[in-house]
Amino acid sequence: MASALAGPASGDGPPRKVFTISEALQLLSEALHDPGVKVRVVLSNSPQPNAMQQKDFGEACLDVDRPTDALTWLQGPWGHMEDTWQSLQSDALGRLGRYSESASLRQRLFERSISVFDLHRWLGHLPEASSHEAMVRARQLALSHDDPAKAATLLLDIGDDEAAEAKLLAEPARMRGDNYGALVPLAQALKTDQRLRGEAAIYRALLTAIVTRCYARAYGHAARYWARLREIAATGVGLLPLEWHEDFEPAIRSRHVRKTALWAHVNGKRSDRADEDEHGSDA
C-alpha cells in the first residue's frame, strides 16, 4: 500500500492501484474478522476519517463483538448522522453492560422517532422497575404526535387500541395516504382488534391518495380498499366522526368519474395482471 501511494497520481486523487489494493485488503479484513486491517487500510489513505468511515469502523468492531474498540470510533459530533452514531454507541455500551448510559441514548432516539422499534430497544436496556414509567412516556408522546398513523401504530403496540383509533379519527386528513407500507399493516391490526372506524379511516386515506394521484399501477389495490370499505359499511357500525359511507362513495365517484381504468377494477372487469402487463410490475 505504501508503495502504491508513492506512485503517480491519477488526476486529482491517489494512484488507481491504491483503490484496488484497498478493496482487496478490506475483503481480507472481513474474511479474517479483524476490523483492524480495515482501519489501517482506510487510515493509510485518509488519515482524518470522515463520519461515514468512522461509522464503518464502529460497525466492523461490533460485528466481531469488540465494543470497546467500537467506542473509539463512535465519537461525535456527527451532524446529520447523529441518530446513527447514538444507535451504534448504545449498542456498544449495552454490550459492555453500561445500561444506564445506553438506555439514555435509546430514550433520546425513541423520543425523536416514536417508532415501535426504538421503543423496544429502549425498554430492552431499562430495569424492569422503570418500564411502566417508560410506557407512560411513550403514550404521552403518541397522543401529542402530529402523525396520526405513526402515533396509532405505537399506541396499538402498547395495548391502547381505543386511543389508537381515536388518534386516527381526530384528524384523518393528516394521514399520508401514500405511506402504504405503514398504513396497510396498521389497518390489518385494527381489523384484528375490531376497530372498524379506524380501519375505514386508513383505507379511505389510501384510496383517496391513489385516485387523486392517478396512480394506475395501484388501481387494483384501490379496488380492494373500496370493497373493504363496503364490507365495513355493511356491518352497520357507526363511522362518526367520519363521513357516512353513503356520502363518501358517491363523492369519490363524481370527482373521478373519468378514471375508467379505476372503475374497471372496482367493477371486477380488470385484473391486477392486466394492469401489470400495461404499466409494469406493481410497487
C-alpha atoms as an extended CHARMM CRD file, in Angstrom:
* protein
*
       283  EXT
         1         1  MET       CA              0.0000000000        0.0000000000        0.0000000000  PROA      1               0.0000000000
         2         2  ALA       CA              2.8200000000        2.4000000000        0.8800000000  PROA      2               0.0000000000
         3         3  SER       CA              4.4740000000        1.6850000000       -2.4420000000  PROA      3               0.0000000000
         4         4  ALA       CA              1.2380000000        2.2700000000       -4.3130000000  PROA      4               0.0000000000
         5         5  LEU       CA              0.6530000000        5.5740000000       -2.5300000000  PROA      5               0.0000000000
         6         6  ALA       CA              4.1010000000        6.6920000000       -3.5780000000  PROA      6               0.0000000000
         7         7  GLY       CA              3.2860000000        6.0540000000       -7.2260000000  PROA      7               0.0000000000
         8         8  PRO       CA              1.9940000000        8.5800000000       -9.7780000000  PROA      8               0.0000000000
         9         9  ALA       CA             -1.4190000000       10.0250000000       -9.0130000000  PROA      9               0.0000000000
        10        10  SER       CA             -4.4310000000        9.6290000000      -11.2830000000  PROA      10              0.0000000000
        11        11  GLY       CA             -5.9960000000       13.0350000000      -11.9090000000  PROA      11              0.0000000000
        12        12  ASP       CA             -6.5710000000       14.8210000000       -8.6140000000  PROA      12              0.0000000000
        13        13  GLY       CA             -6.6250000000       11.6690000000       -6.4910000000  PROA      13              0.0000000000
        14        14  PRO       CA             -4.2530000000        8.8960000000       -5.3810000000  PROA      14              0.0000000000
        15        15  PRO       CA             -2.9930000000        6.2560000000       -7.8290000000  PROA      15              0.0000000000
        16        16  ARG       CA             -5.6680000000        3.8940000000       -9.1040000000  PROA      16              0.0000000000
        17        17  LYS       CA             -3.7030000000        0.9390000000       -7.7980000000  PROA      17              0.0000000000
        18        18  VAL       CA             -4.4050000000        2.1800000000       -4.2810000000  PROA      18              0.0000000000
        19        19  PHE       CA             -8.1290000000        1.5370000000       -4.6620000000  PROA      19              0.0000000000
        20        20  THR       CA             -7.5830000000       -1.9740000000       -5.9890000000  PROA      20              0.0000000000
        21        21  ILE       CA             -5.2970000000       -2.8640000000       -3.0850000000  PROA      21              0.0000000000
        22        22  SER       CA             -7.6310000000       -1.1600000000       -0.6040000000  PROA      22              0.0000000000
        23        23  GLU       CA            -10.6330000000       -3.1720000000       -1.7670000000  PROA      23              0.0000000000
        24        24  ALA       CA             -8.6660000000       -6.4280000000       -1.5530000000  PROA      24              0.0000000000
        25        25  LEU       CA             -7.4330000000       -5.6680000000        1.9570000000  PROA      25              0.0000000000
        26        26  GLN       CA            -10.9170000000       -4.7440000000        3.1610000000  PROA      26              0.0000000000
        27        27  LEU       CA            -12.1960000000       -8.0880000000        1.8900000000  PROA      27              0.0000000000
        28        28  LEU       CA             -9.3360000000       -9.7150000000        3.7620000000  PROA      28              0.0000000000
        29        29  SER       CA            -10.3650000000       -7.8010000000        6.8980000000  PROA      29              0.0000000000
        30        30  GLU       CA            -13.8730000000       -9.2530000000        6.6550000000  PROA      30              0.0000000000
        31        31  ALA       CA            -12.5710000000      -12.7750000000        5.9810000000  PROA      31              0.0000000000
        32        32  LEU       CA            -10.2400000000      -12.6150000000        8.9920000000  PROA      32              0.0000000000
        33        33  HSD       CA            -12.8800000000      -10.9500000000       11.2060000000  PROA      33              0.0000000000
        34        34  ASP       CA            -10.2320000000       -8.3740000000       12.0010000000  PROA      34              0.0000000000
        35        35  PRO       CA            -11.5050000000       -4.7800000000       11.7060000000  PROA      35              0.0000000000
        36        36  GLY       CA             -8.0030000000       -3.5510000000       12.4650000000  PROA      36              0.0000000000
        37        37  VAL       CA             -6.9990000000       -4.3680000000        8.8880000000  PROA      37              0.0000000000
        38        38  LYS       CA             -9.8660000000       -2.2660000000        7.5190000000  PROA      38              0.0000000000
        39        39  VAL       CA             -8.9410000000        0.6060000000        9.8360000000  PROA      39              0.0000000000
        40        40  ARG       CA             -5.2790000000        0.5900000000        8.8320000000  PROA      40              0.0000000000
        41        41  VAL       CA             -6.1380000000        0.4240000000        5.1380000000  PROA      41              0.0000000000
        42        42  VAL       CA             -8.5010000000        3.3860000000        5.2940000000  PROA      42              0.0000000000
        43        43  LEU       CA             -6.2430000000        5.4640000000        7.5310000000  PROA      43              0.0000000000
        44        44  SER       CA             -3.2970000000        4.9370000000        5.1820000000  PROA      44              0.0000000000
        45        45  ASN       CA             -5.3030000000        6.7680000000        2.5390000000  PROA      45              0.0000000000
        46        46  SER       CA             -7.4320000000        9.0480000000        4.7870000000  PROA      46              0.0000000000
        47        47  PRO       CA             -5.5540000000        9.9110000000        7.9990000000  PROA      47              0.0000000000
        48        48  GLN       CA             -8.5410000000       12.0210000000        9.1380000000  PROA      48              0.0000000000
        49        49  PRO       CA            -11.5010000000        9.6440000000        8.6360000000  PROA      49              0.0000000000
        50        50  ASN       CA            -14.8490000000       11.2130000000        7.9700000000  PROA      50              0.0000000000
        51        51  ALA       CA            -18.0810000000       10.3830000000        9.7860000000  PROA      51              0.0000000000
        52        52  MET       CA            -19.0590000000        7.6510000000        7.3290000000  PROA      52              0.0000000000
        53        53  GLN       CA            -15.6800000000        5.9580000000        7.6620000000  PROA      53              0.0000000000
        54        54  GLN       CA            -15.8710000000        6.1430000000       11.4640000000  PROA      54              0.0000000000
        55        55  LYS       CA            -19.3250000000        4.5780000000       11.3060000000  PROA      55              0.0000000000
        56        56  ASP       CA            -17.9110000000        1.7420000000        9.1900000000  PROA      56              0.0000000000
        57        57  PHE       CA            -15.1020000000        1.2140000000       11.7130000000  PROA      57              0.0000000000
        58        58  GLY       CA            -17.5700000000        1.1070000000       14.6050000000  PROA      58              0.0000000000
        59        59  GLU       CA            -19.8540000000       -1.3460000000       12.8170000000  PROA      59              0.0000000000
        60        60  ALA       CA            -16.9110000000       -3.5730000000       11.8820000000  PROA      60              0.0000000000
        61        61  CYS       CA            -15.8340000000       -3.7250000000       15.5230000000  PROA      61              0.0000000000
        62        62  LEU       CA            -19.3510000000       -4.5180000000       16.7010000000  PROA      62              0.0000000000
        63        63  ASP       CA            -19.6630000000       -7.2430000000       14.0620000000  PROA      63              0.0000000000
        64        64  VAL       CA            -16.8380000000       -9.1240000000       15.7960000000  PROA      64              0.0000000000
        65        65  ASP       CA            -18.0680000000       -8.1950000000       19.2930000000  PROA      65              0.0000000000
        66        66  ARG       CA            -15.3510000000       -5.7020000000       20.1460000000  PROA      66              0.0000000000
        67        67  PRO       CA            -17.4480000000       -2.9270000000       21.7100000000  PROA      67              0.0000000000
        68        68  THR       CA            -14.5460000000       -1.1750000000       23.4350000000  PROA      68              0.0000000000
        69        69  ASP       CA            -12.7670000000       -0.7600000000       20.1040000000  PROA      69              0.0000000000
        70        70  ALA       CA            -16.0470000000        0.3730000000       18.5280000000  PROA      70              0.0000000000
        71        71  LEU       CA            -16.4200000000        3.1850000000       21.0620000000  PROA      71              0.0000000000
        72        72  THR       CA            -13.0580000000        4.5560000000       19.9620000000  PROA      72              0.0000000000
        73        73  TRP       CA            -14.6390000000        5.4980000000       16.6490000000  PROA      73              0.0000000000
        74        74  LEU       CA            -18.1350000000        6.3700000000       17.8250000000  PROA      74              0.0000000000
        75        75  GLN       CA            -17.3540000000        9.8780000000       18.9460000000  PROA      75              0.0000000000
        76        76  GLY       CA            -19.3780000000       12.8840000000       17.8640000000  PROA      76              0.0000000000
        77        77  PRO       CA            -20.4160000000       15.2840000000       16.6720000000  PROA      77              0.0000000000
        78        78  TRP       CA            -21.7280000000       13.5520000000       13.5630000000  PROA      78              0.0000000000
        79        79  GLY       CA            -24.0890000000       16.2270000000       12.2630000000  PROA      79              0.0000000000
        80        80  HSD       CA            -26.8490000000       14.6810000000       10.1520000000  PROA      80              0.0000000000
        81        81  MET       CA            -25.6550000000       11.1940000000       11.1970000000  PROA      81              0.0000000000
        82        82  GLU       CA            -26.2570000000       11.8540000000       14.8910000000  PROA      82              0.0000000000
        83        83  ASP       CA            -29.0180000000        9.2490000000       15.1950000000  PROA      83              0.0000000000
        84        84  THR       CA            -26.8160000000        6.6000000000       13.5800000000  PROA      84              0.0000000000
        85        85  TRP       CA            -23.9820000000        7.4450000000       15.9500000000  PROA      85              0.0000000000
        86        86  GLN       CA            -26.2050000000        7.2430000000       19.0270000000  PROA      86              0.0000000000
        87        87  SER       CA            -27.6940000000        3.9390000000       17.9100000000  PROA      87              0.0000000000
        88        88  LEU       CA            -24.2830000000        2.3260000000       17.3990000000  PROA      88              0.0000000000
        89        89  GLN       CA            -22.9220000000        3.8170000000       20.5990000000  PROA      89              0.0000000000
        90        90  SER       CA            -25.8740000000        2.4870000000       22.5870000000  PROA      90              0.0000000000
        91        91  ASP       CA            -25.2000000000       -0.9860000000       21.1700000000  PROA      91              0.0000000000
        92        92  ALA       CA            -21.5560000000       -0.8130000000       22.2130000000  PROA      92              0.0000000000
        93        93  LEU       CA            -22.3960000000        0.4660000000       25.6950000000  PROA      93              0.0000000000
        94        94  GLY       CA            -25.0330000000       -2.2220000000       26.1420000000  PROA      94              0.0000000000
        95        95  ARG       CA            -22.5810000000       -4.9790000000       25.2560000000  PROA      95              0.0000000000
        96        96  LEU       CA            -20.2800000000       -3.5890000000       27.9320000000  PROA      96              0.0000000000
        97        97  GLY       CA            -23.0980000000       -3.7170000000       30.4940000000  PROA      97              0.0000000000
        98        98  ARG       CA            -23.2860000000        0.0770000000       30.7420000000  PROA      98              0.0000000000
        99        99  TYR       CA            -27.0730000000        0.0540000000       30.5380000000  PROA      99              0.0000000000
       100       100  SER       CA            -27.7810000000        3.3680000000       32.2410000000  PROA      100             0.0000000000
       101       101  GLU       CA            -25.7610000000        5.1390000000       29.5400000000  PROA      101             0.0000000000
       102       102  SER       CA            -27.1460000000        3.1010000000       26.6450000000  PROA      102             0.0000000000
       103       103  ALA       CA            -30.7390000000        3.4950000000       27.8930000000  PROA      103             0.0000000000
       104       104  SER       CA            -30.3510000000        7.2560000000       27.9570000000  PROA      104             0.0000000000
       105       105  LEU       CA            -29.2330000000        7.2670000000       24.3230000000  PROA      105             0.0000000000
       106       106  ARG       CA            -32.0300000000        4.9290000000       23.3050000000  PROA      106             0.0000000000
       107       107  GLN       CA            -34.5970000000        7.0830000000       25.0500000000  PROA      107             0.0000000000
       108       108  ARG       CA            -33.4790000000       10.1000000000       23.0140000000  PROA      108             0.0000000000
       109       109  LEU       CA            -33.6770000000        8.0700000000       19.8080000000  PROA      109             0.0000000000
       110       110  PHE       CA            -37.1810000000        6.8750000000       20.6720000000  PROA      110             0.0000000000
       111       111  GLU       CA            -38.4520000000       10.3160000000       21.6050000000  PROA      111             0.0000000000
       112       112  ARG       CA            -37.3570000000       11.6400000000       18.2180000000  PROA      112             0.0000000000
       113       113  SER       CA            -38.8510000000        8.7700000000       16.2120000000  PROA      113             0.0000000000
       114       114  ILE       CA            -41.6550000000        7.3610000000       18.4270000000  PROA      114             0.0000000000
       115       115  SER       CA            -41.1730000000        4.1370000000       16.4740000000  PROA      115             0.0000000000
       116       116  VAL       CA            -42.0870000000        0.7540000000       17.9270000000  PROA      116             0.0000000000
       117       117  PHE       CA            -38.5950000000       -0.4860000000       17.0800000000  PROA      117             0.0000000000
       118       118  ASP       CA            -36.9130000000        2.2860000000       19.0780000000  PROA      118             0.0000000000
       119       119  LEU       CA            -39.3390000000        1.8520000000       21.9810000000  PROA      119             0.0000000000
       120       120  HSD       CA            -38.4120000000       -1.8060000000       22.3890000000  PROA      120             0.0000000000
       121       121  ARG       CA            -34.7190000000       -1.0480000000       22.0640000000  PROA      121             0.0000000000
       122       122  TRP       CA            -35.1040000000        1.4610000000       24.8960000000  PROA      122             0.0000000000
       123       123  LEU       CA            -37.1360000000       -0.9190000000       27.0560000000  PROA      123             0.0000000000
       124       124  GLY       CA            -34.5360000000       -3.6250000000       26.4880000000  PROA      124             0.0000000000
       125       125  HSD       CA            -31.9260000000       -1.6170000000       28.3990000000  PROA      125             0.0000000000
       126       126  LEU       CA            -34.1620000000       -0.4210000000       31.2290000000  PROA      126             0.0000000000
       127       127  PRO       CA            -34.5440000000       -2.0930000000       34.6180000000  PROA      127             0.0000000000
       128       128  GLU       CA            -37.9640000000       -3.6940000000       34.9970000000  PROA      128             0.0000000000
       129       129  ALA       CA            -38.9450000000       -1.1390000000       37.6390000000  PROA      129             0.0000000000
       130       130  SER       CA            -38.6020000000        1.6650000000       35.0730000000  PROA      130             0.0000000000
       131       131  SER       CA            -40.6320000000        0.0330000000       32.3050000000  PROA      131             0.0000000000
       132       132  HSD       CA            -44.0220000000        1.3470000000       33.4550000000  PROA      132             0.0000000000
       133       133  GLU       CA            -42.7950000000        4.9250000000       33.5380000000  PROA      133             0.0000000000
       134       134  ALA       CA            -41.3290000000        4.4990000000       30.0540000000  PROA      134             0.0000000000
       135       135  MET       CA            -44.6400000000        3.1930000000       28.7170000000  PROA      135             0.0000000000
       136       136  VAL       CA            -46.4720000000        6.1690000000       30.2120000000  PROA      136             0.0000000000
       137       137  ARG       CA            -43.9830000000        8.4660000000       28.4850000000  PROA      137             0.0000000000
       138       138  ALA       CA            -44.4660000000        6.6080000000       25.1980000000  PROA      138             0.0000000000
       139       139  ARG       CA            -48.2380000000        7.0420000000       25.3950000000  PROA      139             0.0000000000
       140       140  GLN       CA            -47.9110000000       10.7610000000       26.0900000000  PROA      140             0.0000000000
       141       141  LEU       CA            -45.6500000000       11.2360000000       23.0940000000  PROA      141             0.0000000000
       142       142  ALA       CA            -48.0000000000        9.2770000000       20.8360000000  PROA      142             0.0000000000
       143       143  LEU       CA            -51.0450000000       11.2670000000       21.8790000000  PROA      143             0.0000000000
       144       144  SER       CA            -49.3180000000       14.5750000000       21.1300000000  PROA      144             0.0000000000
       145       145  HSD       CA            -47.6200000000       13.4980000000       17.8950000000  PROA      145             0.0000000000
       146       146  ASP       CA            -48.6300000000       15.1630000000       14.6330000000  PROA      146             0.0000000000
       147       147  ASP       CA            -48.5280000000       11.9730000000       12.5220000000  PROA      147             0.0000000000
       148       148  PRO       CA            -51.7170000000       10.0480000000       13.3700000000  PROA      148             0.0000000000
       149       149  ALA       CA            -50.6050000000        6.8140000000       11.6900000000  PROA      149             0.0000000000
       150       150  LYS       CA            -47.2400000000        6.7020000000       13.4510000000  PROA      150             0.0000000000
       151       151  ALA       CA            -48.9170000000        7.5420000000       16.7540000000  PROA      151             0.0000000000
       152       152  ALA       CA            -51.6190000000        4.9060000000       16.2900000000  PROA      152             0.0000000000
       153       153  THR       CA            -49.0260000000        2.2470000000       15.4610000000  PROA      153             0.0000000000
       154       154  LEU       CA            -47.2500000000        2.9610000000       18.7330000000  PROA      154             0.0000000000
       155       155  LEU       CA            -50.4910000000        3.0590000000       20.7360000000  PROA      155             0.0000000000
       156       156  LEU       CA            -51.5260000000       -0.3210000000       19.3550000000  PROA      156             0.0000000000
       157       157  ASP       CA            -48.1720000000       -1.7650000000       20.3250000000  PROA      157             0.0000000000
       158       158  ILE       CA            -48.5270000000       -0.6100000000       23.9320000000  PROA      158             0.0000000000
       159       159  GLY       CA            -52.0230000000       -2.0710000000       24.0860000000  PROA      159             0.0000000000
       160       160  ASP       CA            -54.2080000000        1.0340000000       23.8260000000  PROA      160             0.0000000000
       161       161  ASP       CA            -56.2770000000        0.2540000000       20.7300000000  PROA      161             0.0000000000
       162       162  GLU       CA            -59.0320000000        2.6820000000       21.7470000000  PROA      162             0.0000000000
       163       163  ALA       CA            -56.6000000000        5.6120000000       21.8170000000  PROA      163             0.0000000000
       164       164  ALA       CA            -55.0440000000        4.4140000000       18.5470000000  PROA      164             0.0000000000
       165       165  GLU       CA            -58.4020000000        4.5470000000       16.7800000000  PROA      165             0.0000000000
       166       166  ALA       CA            -59.2810000000        7.8920000000       18.3640000000  PROA      166             0.0000000000
       167       167  LYS       CA            -55.9900000000        9.3770000000       17.1110000000  PROA      167             0.0000000000
       168       168  LEU       CA            -56.8020000000        8.3490000000       13.5430000000  PROA      168             0.0000000000
       169       169  LEU       CA            -60.3470000000        9.6680000000       13.7370000000  PROA      169             0.0000000000
       170       170  ALA       CA            -59.3880000000       13.0120000000       15.2550000000  PROA      170             0.0000000000
       171       171  GLU       CA            -57.5970000000       14.2890000000       12.1480000000  PROA      171             0.0000000000
       172       172  PRO       CA            -57.9320000000       11.7710000000        9.3000000000  PROA      172             0.0000000000
       173       173  ALA       CA            -56.9040000000       14.3660000000        6.7160000000  PROA      173             0.0000000000
       174       174  ARG       CA            -53.4060000000       14.4400000000        8.2260000000  PROA      174             0.0000000000
       175       175  MET       CA            -52.7410000000       10.8470000000        7.2410000000  PROA      175             0.0000000000
       176       176  ARG       CA            -50.3190000000       10.4350000000        4.3420000000  PROA      176             0.0000000000
       177       177  GLY       CA            -52.2010000000        8.1020000000        2.0600000000  PROA      177             0.0000000000
       178       178  ASP       CA            -49.0890000000        7.3800000000        0.0130000000  PROA      178             0.0000000000
       179       179  ASN       CA            -47.4200000000        5.7620000000        3.0310000000  PROA      179             0.0000000000
       180       180  TYR       CA            -48.9350000000        2.3640000000        2.2650000000  PROA      180             0.0000000000
       181       181  GLY       CA            -46.0070000000        0.4900000000        3.8040000000  PROA      181             0.0000000000
       182       182  ALA       CA            -47.0900000000        1.7010000000        7.2330000000  PROA      182             0.0000000000
       183       183  LEU       CA            -50.8260000000        2.1560000000        6.6900000000  PROA      183             0.0000000000
       184       184  VAL       CA            -51.7430000000       -1.2810000000        5.3320000000  PROA      184             0.0000000000
       185       185  PRO       CA            -50.2940000000       -3.2330000000        8.3090000000  PROA      185             0.0000000000
       186       186  LEU       CA            -51.9190000000       -0.7130000000       10.6450000000  PROA      186             0.0000000000
       187       187  ALA       CA            -55.3150000000       -1.2510000000        9.0010000000  PROA      187             0.0000000000
       188       188  GLN       CA            -54.9060000000       -5.0150000000        9.3050000000  PROA      188             0.0000000000
       189       189  ALA       CA            -54.0590000000       -4.7050000000       13.0000000000  PROA      189             0.0000000000
       190       190  LEU       CA            -57.1270000000       -2.5300000000       13.5840000000  PROA      190             0.0000000000
       191       191  LYS       CA            -59.2870000000       -5.0910000000       11.7860000000  PROA      191             0.0000000000
       192       192  THR       CA            -57.9930000000       -7.7830000000       14.1440000000  PROA      192             0.0000000000
       193       193  ASP       CA            -58.9500000000       -5.5920000000       17.1100000000  PROA      193             0.0000000000
       194       194  GLN       CA            -62.3710000000       -4.8510000000       15.5910000000  PROA      194             0.0000000000
       195       195  ARG       CA            -61.5900000000       -1.1360000000       15.4100000000  PROA      195             0.0000000000
       196       196  LEU       CA            -63.5050000000       -0.7210000000       12.1670000000  PROA      196             0.0000000000
       197       197  ARG       CA            -63.7780000000        3.0760000000       12.2080000000  PROA      197             0.0000000000
       198       198  GLY       CA            -60.0110000000        3.4200000000       12.4020000000  PROA      198             0.0000000000
       199       199  GLU       CA            -59.6090000000        0.8130000000        9.6640000000  PROA      199             0.0000000000
       200       200  ALA       CA            -62.0710000000        2.7220000000        7.4800000000  PROA      200             0.0000000000
       201       201  ALA       CA            -60.1690000000        5.9810000000        8.0250000000  PROA      201             0.0000000000
       202       202  ILE       CA            -56.9750000000        4.3400000000        6.7950000000  PROA      202             0.0000000000
       203       203  TYR       CA            -58.4890000000        2.7220000000        3.7180000000  PROA      203             0.0000000000
       204       204  ARG       CA            -60.1460000000        5.9940000000        2.7860000000  PROA      204             0.0000000000
       205       205  ALA       CA            -56.7750000000        7.7540000000        3.0140000000  PROA      205             0.0000000000
       206       206  LEU       CA            -55.1100000000        5.0680000000        0.8890000000  PROA      206             0.0000000000
       207       207  LEU       CA            -57.8840000000        5.0420000000       -1.7050000000  PROA      207             0.0000000000
       208       208  THR       CA            -58.0520000000        8.8300000000       -1.9410000000  PROA      208             0.0000000000
       209       209  ALA       CA            -54.2920000000        9.1160000000       -2.4070000000  PROA      209             0.0000000000
       210       210  ILE       CA            -54.2770000000        6.5850000000       -5.2410000000  PROA      210             0.0000000000
       211       211  VAL       CA            -57.1160000000        8.1150000000       -7.2360000000  PROA      211             0.0000000000
       212       212  THR       CA            -56.0030000000       11.7000000000       -6.6210000000  PROA      212             0.0000000000
       213       213  ARG       CA            -52.5160000000       10.9330000000       -7.9710000000  PROA      213             0.0000000000
       214       214  CYS       CA            -53.9430000000        8.8740000000      -10.8490000000  PROA      214             0.0000000000
       215       215  TYR       CA            -51.6160000000        6.0560000000       -9.7890000000  PROA      215             0.0000000000
       216       216  ALA       CA            -52.8700000000        3.4980000000      -12.2910000000  PROA      216             0.0000000000
       217       217  ARG       CA            -50.4990000000        0.7720000000      -11.1330000000  PROA      217             0.0000000000
       218       218  ALA       CA            -52.2280000000        0.7650000000       -7.7660000000  PROA      218             0.0000000000
       219       219  TYR       CA            -55.8240000000        0.7030000000       -9.0420000000  PROA      219             0.0000000000
       220       220  GLY       CA            -56.0650000000       -2.9930000000       -8.1690000000  PROA      220             0.0000000000
       221       221  HSD       CA            -55.2300000000       -2.1050000000       -4.5660000000  PROA      221             0.0000000000
       222       222  ALA       CA            -57.7340000000        0.7530000000       -4.6700000000  PROA      222             0.0000000000
       223       223  ALA       CA            -60.4460000000       -1.6770000000       -5.7410000000  PROA      223             0.0000000000
       224       224  ARG       CA            -59.6660000000       -3.9140000000       -2.7590000000  PROA      224             0.0000000000
       225       225  TYR       CA            -59.8030000000       -0.9360000000       -0.4040000000  PROA      225             0.0000000000
       226       226  TRP       CA            -63.1350000000        0.0480000000       -1.9810000000  PROA      226             0.0000000000
       227       227  ALA       CA            -64.5030000000       -3.4470000000       -1.3860000000  PROA      227             0.0000000000
       228       228  ARG       CA            -63.3050000000       -3.4860000000        2.2290000000  PROA      228             0.0000000000
       229       229  LEU       CA            -64.9020000000       -0.0940000000        2.8900000000  PROA      229             0.0000000000
       230       230  ARG       CA            -68.1920000000       -1.5030000000        1.6250000000  PROA      230             0.0000000000
       231       231  GLU       CA            -67.8040000000       -4.5050000000        3.9440000000  PROA      231             0.0000000000
       232       232  ILE       CA            -67.2320000000       -2.2010000000        6.9130000000  PROA      232             0.0000000000
       233       233  ALA       CA            -70.2810000000       -0.1030000000        5.9890000000  PROA      233             0.0000000000
       234       234  ALA       CA            -72.3740000000       -3.2620000000        5.6670000000  PROA      234             0.0000000000
       235       235  THR       CA            -71.6710000000       -4.1560000000        9.3080000000  PROA      235             0.0000000000
       236       236  GLY       CA            -73.7560000000       -1.1690000000       10.3320000000  PROA      236             0.0000000000
       237       237  VAL       CA            -71.0070000000        0.2430000000       12.5380000000  PROA      237             0.0000000000
       238       238  GLY       CA            -71.3200000000        3.9910000000       13.1190000000  PROA      238             0.0000000000
       239       239  LEU       CA            -68.4790000000        5.8020000000       11.3790000000  PROA      239             0.0000000000
       240       240  LEU       CA            -68.7840000000        9.2060000000       13.0540000000  PROA      240             0.0000000000
       241       241  PRO       CA            -66.8810000000       11.4860000000       13.0970000000  PROA      241             0.0000000000
       242       242  LEU       CA            -66.0750000000       10.1840000000        9.6020000000  PROA      242             0.0000000000
       243       243  GLU       CA            -68.3370000000       10.9930000000        6.6910000000  PROA      243             0.0000000000
       244       244  TRP       CA            -71.0510000000        8.3740000000        6.1530000000  PROA      244             0.0000000000
       245       245  HSD       CA            -70.1150000000        5.7520000000        3.5770000000  PROA      245             0.0000000000
       246       246  GLU       CA            -73.2810000000        6.6030000000        1.6430000000  PROA      246             0.0000000000
       247       247  ASP       CA            -71.8310000000       10.0880000000        1.1550000000  PROA      247             0.0000000000
       248       248  PHE       CA            -68.1550000000        9.1410000000        0.7610000000  PROA      248             0.0000000000
       249       249  GLU       CA            -68.6060000000        6.6760000000       -2.0990000000  PROA      249             0.0000000000
       250       250  PRO       CA            -70.6820000000        8.9330000000       -4.4090000000  PROA      250             0.0000000000
       251       251  ALA       CA            -68.2820000000       11.8160000000       -3.7590000000  PROA      251             0.0000000000
       252       252  ILE       CA            -65.3250000000        9.7350000000       -4.9270000000  PROA      252             0.0000000000
       253       253  ARG       CA            -67.2470000000        8.5340000000       -7.9670000000  PROA      253             0.0000000000
       254       254  SER       CA            -68.2740000000       12.0390000000       -9.0070000000  PROA      254             0.0000000000
       255       255  ARG       CA            -64.8040000000       13.5440000000       -8.5690000000  PROA      255             0.0000000000
       256       256  HSD       CA            -63.0830000000       10.7430000000      -10.5120000000  PROA      256             0.0000000000
       257       257  VAL       CA            -65.7800000000        9.6580000000      -12.9260000000  PROA      257             0.0000000000
       258       258  ARG       CA            -63.4360000000        9.7640000000      -15.9170000000  PROA      258             0.0000000000
       259       259  LYS       CA            -60.9170000000        7.2920000000      -14.4610000000  PROA      259             0.0000000000
       260       260  THR       CA            -62.3320000000        4.3780000000      -16.4130000000  PROA      260             0.0000000000
       261       261  ALA       CA            -59.4150000000        2.0560000000      -15.5580000000  PROA      261             0.0000000000
       262       262  LEU       CA            -60.1330000000        2.5290000000      -11.8600000000  PROA      262             0.0000000000
       263       263  TRP       CA            -63.8200000000        1.7100000000      -12.2220000000  PROA      263             0.0000000000
       264       264  ALA       CA            -62.9810000000       -1.3130000000      -14.3510000000  PROA      264             0.0000000000
       265       265  HSD       CA            -61.0220000000       -2.6400000000      -11.3660000000  PROA      265             0.0000000000
       266       266  VAL       CA            -63.7730000000       -1.7280000000       -8.9130000000  PROA      266             0.0000000000
       267       267  ASN       CA            -66.3830000000       -3.4450000000      -11.0640000000  PROA      267             0.0000000000
       268       268  GLY       CA            -64.2560000000       -6.5920000000      -11.4000000000  PROA      268             0.0000000000
       269       269  LYS       CA            -63.6750000000       -6.1600000000      -15.1320000000  PROA      269             0.0000000000
       270       270  ARG       CA            -59.9140000000       -5.8050000000      -14.9760000000  PROA      270             0.0000000000
       271       271  SER       CA            -57.2900000000       -7.8590000000      -13.1680000000  PROA      271             0.0000000000
       272       272  ASP       CA            -54.0600000000       -6.8210000000      -11.4930000000  PROA      272             0.0000000000
       273       273  ARG       CA            -52.2290000000       -8.9450000000      -14.0860000000  PROA      273             0.0000000000
       274       274  ALA       CA            -53.6100000000       -6.8370000000      -16.9330000000  PROA      274             0.0000000000
       275       275  ASP       CA            -52.5520000000       -3.7120000000      -15.0790000000  PROA      275             0.0000000000
       276       276  GLU       CA            -49.0330000000       -5.0820000000      -14.5720000000  PROA      276             0.0000000000
       277       277  ASP       CA            -48.7500000000       -6.0250000000      -18.2360000000  PROA      277             0.0000000000
       278       278  GLU       CA            -49.6240000000       -2.4830000000      -19.2860000000  PROA      278             0.0000000000
       279       279  HSD       CA            -47.8200000000       -0.4500000000      -16.5950000000  PROA      279             0.0000000000
       280       280  GLY       CA            -45.0600000000       -2.7080000000      -15.3160000000  PROA      280             0.0000000000
       281       281  SER       CA            -44.8070000000       -4.5760000000      -12.0070000000  PROA      281             0.0000000000
       282       282  ASP       CA            -46.7820000000       -3.1940000000       -9.1100000000  PROA      282             0.0000000000
       283       283  ALA       CA            -44.7460000000       -1.4450000000       -6.4030000000  PROA      283             0.0000000000
